[in-house]
Amino acid sequence: MNIVYILLLVLLHAGPATYSVYHILLYKRDHRAALAWIISCLFIPYGGPIAYFLFGVNRVRSRATNLKRRLFKIPFESGSAKRSISHINGHGLDSIGERITGTKLTAGNTINILHNGDEAYPMMINAIKSAEKRILLTTYILKTDKTGNEFIDALSDAVKRGVEVKVIIDGIGELYSWHKPSKRLKALGIDVVKFTPPRLLPPNIYINMRNHRKLMIIDNTQAFAGGMNISDENRQLVMQARCITDVHFSFKGPIVKDLIHIFYDDWLIASQTKMDCPFPAADPEPGGYHCRVIPEAPDEAMDALSLTLQSVISAAKNTVDIMTPYFIPSREMITSLQSASMRGVRIRIVLPAKNNLIYVHWANRNMLAELLSWNVEIFYQPAPFCHSKLLCIDDHYSLVGSANLDPRSLRLNYELGIEIFSHSLNKELTQHFDDIIAKSEAVSYEEIANRSVPVRLRDSLMGLLSPYL
């Protein structure tokens, strides 16, 4: 009887464990993670398979893929086979994005750099007031404070004068505001939808599938994009104590058409309804910049933005400048940075000295040692908290947008990256780096190496949890 009982217990574990190993071998791309899960599933009775199916399966990606297939009516596509790169010529930075996304550069665009809400918000509100046909807005956070209400009132006035207005607010992002902006927008007759909001009935528990894009499009003539949310905190003149610095961008030209299609896809996911594109693409401006939109979404099997970042860093010849609020790079990105530094590329990474998410600051401390030991320069920018996301390569390549350099942005979120090829804009952004670094504190290898044991244990624990932060 005891033998039968033991055999039954073994079989009850062997079935789920075998299926878990089968699933891991088919779908886990990280070999180290796959091996760890296989060992856990085989040698931790019952608990191993249960833990894997609770925490090891990327349900965000599978749900996003299923949602995209259902809404966009696309057939099943396996991995990166959906993109053919054999027809693409060239070996420079300008060919990398085309190989990854399958889209060519768009020529003839004009771009303005907007520092903080003090520069960006007045221009954005004036654009809303001058809109004649359509306003499209998607944002992660729209607070119902003074600044947010200015935007909402301007959108309401646009509706009253016959302008079509559509707004997407992230279902988690709107929880940053005590008074939900979606309710006020609806009350004012503005067409607003929430992007995958968490709810009990009907159930939606996928709180990780977030739309982190910040994008506003006026008619078919102008777009605003970058990493800036809409709140008083982005205005230095309004809230000195809790101010957030950031960089946003104004775009005019044919690139606006590509950004419109990003909004259309997001609107289809959020509202389950399609939009038409009645406006032709804007004519290119002579001497304008070359740009390319690189969208990132959890349904993409190729991780377009992450692969672009790694590839352009690997292709850098002279300099790499990175500014990001949340820096938890993947092993592949760490290797790209180390390899570039070994080739003699000067690499500068600017991080906030005091992060608004302190556990992210702890999590990246161990990783900093790996970069500092290979002569990567790292700087802590003093307060106020810097939310800018910038990448400059050599003297002509810039990548701007909404994505942080962490697993949440590059694996779970809907993000937006825009490549810009311009010597003059790159020079202006590089000068911004120089100005910030001049007042920042360089991080030394000794500072990281001499942390106390309790601090190192804390940082290591946060590092282990970094995929879930």
Residue pairs with C-beta under 8 A, 6 or more apart in sequence:
9 45
12 46
13 45
13 46
13 49
16 41
16 46
16 49
16 50
17 41
17 42
17 48
17 49
19 49
20 37
20 38
20 41
20 48
20 49
20 52
20 53
21 38
21 41
21 42
23 52
23 57
24 34
24 37
24 38
24 41
24 52
24 56
25 34
25 38
27 57
27 58
28 34
28 37
28 56
33 56
37 48
37 52
37 56
40 48
40 51
40 52
41 48
41 49
41 52
42 48
44 51
58 298
58 411
59 206
60 206
60 208
60 209
60 298
60 411
60 412
61 298
61 299
61 411
63 206
63 209
64 209
64 297
64 298
64 299
65 299
65 301
67 269
67 299
68 74
68 269
68 297
68 299
69 75
69 76
71 268
71 269
71 272
72 265
72 268
77 301
78 301
79 301
79 302
80 301
80 302
82 301
83 99
83 100
83 101
83 102
83 302
84 102
85 98
85 99
85 102
88 95
88 98
88 99
89 95
90 98
92 315
93 312
93 315
93 393
93 394
93 396
93 397
93 421
94 105
94 290
94 421
96 308
96 311
96 312
96 315
97 103
97 105
97 292
97 294
97 308
97 419
98 104
98 105
98 292
100 294
100 302
100 304
100 307
100 308
100 311
101 292
101 294
101 304
101 308
103 258
103 292
103 293
104 292
105 290
105 291
105 292
105 419
105 421
106 253
106 254
106 255
106 258
106 284
106 290
106 291
106 292
107 254
107 284
107 288
107 290
108 253
108 254
108 283
108 284
108 285
108 286
108 287
108 288
108 289
109 251
109 252
109 253
109 254
109 255
109 284
109 285
109 288
109 289
109 290
109 291
110 251
110 252
110 253
110 285
110 288
110 289
111 249
111 250
111 251
111 252
111 289
111 291
111 420
111 422
111 425
112 123
112 249
112 250
113 247
113 249
113 425
113 428
113 429
113 432
114 120
114 123
114 224
114 226
114 247
114 248
114 249
114 250
115 245
115 246
115 247
115 432
116 234
116 235
116 236
116 245
116 246
116 247
117 147
117 228
117 230
117 231
117 232
117 234
117 235
117 236
117 246
118 235
118 236
118 237
119 248
120 224
120 226
120 228
120 234
120 248
121 147
121 150
121 151
121 230
121 234
121 235
123 224
123 250
124 151
124 216
124 224
125 150
125 151
125 154
127 216
127 218
127 222
127 224
128 135
128 151
128 154
128 155
128 158
128 216
128 218
129 154
129 157
129 158
130 218
131 158
131 163
131 218
131 219
132 163
132 219
133 163
133 164
133 219
133 220
133 279
134 163
134 164
134 165
134 166
134 217
134 218
134 219
134 220
134 279
135 155
135 158
135 163
135 164
135 165
135 166
135 216
135 217
135 218
136 166
136 215
136 216
136 217
136 260
136 263
137 151
137 155
137 165
137 166
137 167
137 168
137 215
137 216
137 217
138 167
138 168
138 169
138 195
138 211
138 213
138 214
138 215
138 216
138 263
138 266
139 168
139 169
139 170
139 173
139 213
139 214
139 215
139 216
139 229
139 230
140 170
140 173
140 210
140 211
140 212
140 213
140 214
140 229
140 402
141 170
141 173
141 174
141 176
141 177
141 229
141 230
141 231
142 148
142 151
142 152
142 167
142 169
142 173
142 174
142 177
142 181
142 229
142 230
142 231
143 176
143 177
143 181
143 229
143 230
143 231
143 232
144 152
144 177
144 178
144 179
144 180
144 181
144 184
145 177
145 231
145 232
146 232
146 238
147 230
147 231
147 232
147 234
147 235
147 238
148 177
148 181
148 230
148 231
148 232
149 184
151 230
152 181
152 184
152 185
152 188
152 190
155 165
155 167
155 185
155 188
155 190
156 188
156 189
156 190
158 165
159 165
159 188
159 189
159 190
164 191
165 190
165 191
166 191
166 192
166 193
166 263
166 267
166 275
167 185
167 190
167 191
167 192
167 193
168 192
168 193
168 194
168 195
168 211
168 263
168 266
168 267
168 270
169 181
169 182
169 185
169 192
169 193
169 194
169 195
170 194
170 195
170 196
170 210
170 211
170 212
171 194
171 195
171 196
171 197
171 198
171 210
172 197
172 198
172 207
172 210
173 210
173 211
173 212
173 229
174 180
174 181
174 182
174 194
174 197
176 231
182 192
182 194
185 192
186 192
193 267
193 270
193 271
194 270
195 210
195 211
195 266
195 269
195 270
195 414
196 204
196 206
196 209
196 210
196 211
196 269
196 270
197 204
198 204
198 205
198 206
198 207
208 408
208 412
209 298
209 412
209 413
209 414
210 408
210 412
210 413
210 414
211 266
211 270
211 413
211 414
212 402
212 403
212 409
212 413
212 414
212 415
213 225
213 262
213 266
213 402
213 414
213 415
213 416
214 224
214 225
214 226
214 227
214 228
214 229
214 248
214 402
214 416
215 223
215 224
215 225
215 259
215 262
215 263
215 416
216 223
216 224
216 225
217 223
217 224
217 256
217 259
217 260
217 263
219 279
220 256
220 257
220 260
220 279
220 280
220 281
220 282
221 252
221 256
221 282
222 250
222 251
222 252
222 256
223 250
223 251
223 252
223 255
223 256
223 259
223 260
224 248
224 249
224 250
224 251
225 248
225 249
225 251
225 259
225 400
225 401
225 402
225 416
225 418
226 246
226 247
226 248
226 249
226 389
226 400
226 401
226 402
227 246
227 247
227 248
227 387
227 388
227 389
227 400
227 401
227 402
228 234
228 246
228 247
228 248
228 387
232 238
232 239
233 239
233 242
233 243
233 244
234 243
234 244
234 245
234 246
234 387
235 243
236 243
236 245
236 384
242 384
243 384
243 385
244 356
244 384
244 385
244 386
244 387
245 384
245 385
245 386
245 387
245 388
246 386
246 387
246 388
247 388
247 390
247 400
247 432
249 400
249 418
251 259
251 291
251 418
252 282
252 285
253 282
253 284
253 285
253 288
253 289
253 291
254 281
254 282
254 283
254 284
255 291
255 293
255 418
256 281
256 282
257 277
257 280
257 281
257 282
258 293
259 293
259 416
260 277
260 279
261 277
262 293
262 295
262 416
263 275
264 274
264 275
264 277
265 295
266 414
267 273
267 275
268 274
268 275
289 420
289 421
289 422
289 425
290 420
290 421
290 422
291 418
291 419
291 420
291 421
292 418
292 419
293 416
293 417
293 418
294 304
294 305
294 308
294 399
294 401
294 416
294 417
294 418
294 419
295 304
295 305
295 414
295 415
295 416
295 417
296 303
296 304
296 305
296 306
296 403
296 409
296 410
296 413
296 414
296 415
296 416
296 417
297 414
297 415
298 411
298 412
298 413
298 414
303 410
303 411
305 401
305 403
305 410
305 415
305 417
306 330
306 332
306 333
306 410
306 411
308 399
308 417
308 419
309 333
309 336
309 391
309 399
309 405
309 410
310 332
310 333
310 336
312 391
312 393
312 397
312 399
313 320
313 333
313 336
313 337
313 340
313 393
314 336
314 339
314 340
315 393
316 340
316 345
316 393
316 394
317 345
317 394
318 345
318 346
318 394
318 395
319 345
319 346
319 347
319 348
319 392
319 393
319 394
319 395
319 430
320 337
320 340
320 345
320 346
320 347
320 348
320 391
320 392
320 393
321 347
321 348
321 350
321 390
321 391
321 392
321 429
321 430
321 433
322 347
322 348
322 349
322 350
322 390
322 391
322 405
323 349
323 350
323 386
323 388
323 389
323 390
323 391
323 433
323 436
324 349
324 350
324 351
324 388
324 389
324 390
324 404
324 405
325 351
325 352
325 355
325 356
325 385
325 386
325 387
325 388
325 389
325 404
326 355
326 357
326 360
326 404
326 405
326 406
326 408
326 409
327 349
327 351
327 360
327 364
327 367
327 404
327 405
327 406
328 360
328 363
328 364
328 367
328 405
328 406
328 407
328 466
328 469
329 337
329 364
329 367
329 405
329 406
330 407
330 410
333 405
334 367
334 370
334 371
337 347
337 371
337 374
337 376
338 370
338 371
338 374
338 376
340 347
341 347
341 371
341 374
341 375
341 376
342 374
346 377
347 371
347 375
347 376
347 377
348 377
348 378
348 379
348 433
348 437
349 371
349 376
349 377
349 378
349 379
350 379
350 381
350 386
350 433
350 436
350 437
350 440
351 364
351 378
351 379
351 380
351 381
352 361
352 380
352 381
352 383
352 385
352 386
353 380
353 381
353 382
353 383
353 440
353 441
354 361
354 383
354 385
355 361
355 385
356 385
357 469
359 462
359 465
359 469
360 406
360 462
360 469
362 458
362 459
362 462
363 459
363 462
363 463
363 465
363 466
363 469
364 463
364 466
365 448
365 451
365 459
365 463
366 456
366 459
366 460
366 463
367 463
368 378
368 443
368 448
369 445
369 448
369 449
371 378
372 378
372 443
372 444
372 445
372 448
373 445
377 442
378 442
378 443
379 436
379 437
379 440
379 441
379 442
379 443
380 440
380 441
380 443
381 436
381 439
381 440
382 439
382 440
382 441
386 436
389 400
389 401
389 402
389 403
389 404
390 398
390 399
390 400
390 429
390 432
390 433
391 398
391 399
391 400
392 398
392 426
392 429
392 430
392 433
393 399
394 426
395 423
395 426
395 427
395 430
396 421
396 422
396 423
396 426
397 419
397 420
397 421
397 426
398 419
398 420
398 421
398 422
398 425
398 426
398 429
399 417
399 418
399 419
399 420
400 417
400 418
400 420
401 415
401 416
401 417
401 418
402 409
402 415
402 416
402 417
403 409
403 410
403 413
403 415
403 416
403 417
406 466
406 469
407 466
407 467
407 468
407 469
408 469
409 415
420 426
451 459
462 469
